[in-house]
Amino acid sequence: MLTDLIIRKKAEIAIASLPDVEAHHLHIASEKGNVAVTGHIHSEKERQAVLAAIDNVEGVKKVSEYLKVIEYRTYPSEH
């Protein structure tokens, strides 16, 4: 059985390898294979990619997500 530290690190690596996700905005925690991801992403597509990447990590039993979608602003006037 993989330790939670190894599961967390593998999940972090999986997320960091996603081309369109800013992994530094995310935090991963693992307890007995139950992984929680918090932070913010920029689209529903990114949310799905993050969850799929974590779910594919060996040792992950369950993924709980507490992600907030924050859309990009193209111009400062877009509030």
C-alpha positions in Angstrom: 0.0 0.0 0.0 1.3 3.4 -0.9 1.8 6.0 1.8 -0.2 9.2 1.7 2.9 11.2 1.1 3.7 9.2 -2.0 0.1 9.4 -3.2 0.1 13.2 -2.7 3.4 13.6 -4.5 2.2 11.5 -7.4 -1.0 13.5 -7.6 0.9 16.8 -7.6 3.1 15.5 -10.5 0.1 14.3 -12.4 -1.5 17.8 -12.1 1.8 19.6 -12.9 2.0 17.6 -16.2 -1.4 19.0 -17.4 -0.6 21.6 -20.0 -3.4 24.0 -19.4 -3.6 23.9 -15.6 -1.8 26.3 -13.2 -0.9 23.7 -10.6 0.6 26.3 -8.2 -3.0 27.4 -7.5 -3.9 23.9 -6.2 -3.3 22.1 -2.9 -3.5 18.3 -2.5 -4.0 16.4 0.7 -4.2 12.6 1.2 -5.4 10.5 4.1 -5.6 6.7 3.7 -5.9 7.1 0.0 -8.7 9.7 0.2 -7.4 12.7 -1.7 -8.8 16.2 -1.4 -7.9 19.0 -3.9 -8.5 22.6 -3.1 -7.7 25.9 -4.9 -8.9 27.6 -8.0 -8.9 26.7 -11.7 -10.1 28.7 -14.7 -12.7 26.5 -16.4 -14.9 23.4 -16.0 -12.6 21.7 -18.5 -9.6 22.3 -16.2 -11.7 20.9 -13.3 -12.4 17.7 -15.2 -8.7 17.3 -16.2 -7.5 17.8 -12.6 -10.0 15.2 -11.2 -9.2 12.7 -13.9 -5.4 13.1 -13.3 -5.8 12.5 -9.6 -8.2 9.6 -10.0 -5.7 7.9 -12.2 -3.0 8.0 -9.5 -2.2 4.6 -8.0 -3.5 4.3 -4.5 -6.2 6.9 -4.8 -9.5 5.5 -3.4 -11.6 8.6 -3.5 -11.2 12.2 -4.7 -13.0 15.1 -3.0 -12.7 18.5 -4.7 -13.1 21.9 -3.3 -12.2 23.9 -6.5 -13.5 27.3 -7.4 -13.7 28.3 -11.0 -12.3 31.8 -11.6 -12.5 32.9 -15.2 -9.8 34.9 -16.8 -10.3 38.6 -17.5 -9.2 39.7 -20.9 -9.4 43.4 -20.2 -9.3 45.3 -16.9 -12.8 46.7 -17.6 -14.3 43.1 -17.4 -15.3 42.7 -13.8 
